[in-house]
Amino acid sequence: MSEDIILRLENVKKYFRLHANILKSLLKKYKEIKAVDDISIDLKRGETLALIGESGSGKTTIGKLIMKLINPTSGSIIFENENINDFNKEKTAEYRRNVQMIFQDPYASMNPRFKIKDVLKEPLYIHNIDGDEKTYDDIVINALKDVKINPPEEFMERYPHMISGGQRQRIATARALILNPKLVVADEPVSMIDLSTRAEILYMMKELQTDKNLSYIYITHDLSTARYFADTIAVMYLGSIVEIGDADEIIDNPKHPYTKALIAAVPDASSGRVNIIKELPIKGEIPNASDIPLGCRFHTRCIYAKDECRNYIPKLNNISERHSVSCILTE
Ligand code: SF4
């Protein structure tokens, strides 16, 4: 694997078994939710890969797999040329320093009884970072400066409820970066803050990416922020990638009917209402992941579906150097 690939997922599957009684388990008569179904992706060092899709598409499960919060059913997750599933306790601890997460709800992820300085010091204690209280205070002050919280000496004495939503997300970013990770999984990091602050937070995250050569996995349902923030967009549907490519190419030249539907649902910034692509977007609701349709898994909602789509499973095909689509119409 080349040095510029920091993370590679190879044929990763994550199936969850639905509750079954002992007899059904013995007879292997249980249903499975195929949350992630044979995903292969690369993330280049210093770049951002956005995972886009509705809830139930599997994007958050991929985040958890990368964070090693859950193990894959099969397949490999390779970080800097090593399979994270083979890591022993020490290697796992090192991995957890190198790979951090920013959560959707910064308030829920902070202990309300901790001052901001204690919220930020927590990872330093957990990972036994060398230094006394004075050293830790200095690390916290620098982390707050990095995320443009000023004056840091004043903010570090406050409690989470004493700061705004945007400031809390900056603190959450500071906490994710305080151990100098190489990769950050950001799960809907700006979806809970007001629109005017979202762009500021993403701009700050991009600046930090350049300064610290960070790589991001950006999990979102928001195509407009993904275009701004990501180098590559992977569109997910029911546990599979249906389209992947350069962010601008995916937004300007979408090929998969699902991607087109998602883009059609993005409000035009000028009017707030008119769609970018005017076409009937999508039929019905996303099916249950324990009951994935046969053939193309999108066929029950696709306005272009043909008879053969019910039986034929389209592969992810390259239609140009950095653009792949899984649809019979592009084969
Ligand atoms: Fe639609 Fe058929 Fe393409 Fe699937 S393979 S996205 S059902 S046209």
Residues whose N, C-alpha, C, O or C-beta is under 5 A from the ligand:
A	BS01	SF4	P257 C296 F298 H299 C302 Y304 A305 K306 C309 P314 S326 C327 I328 L329
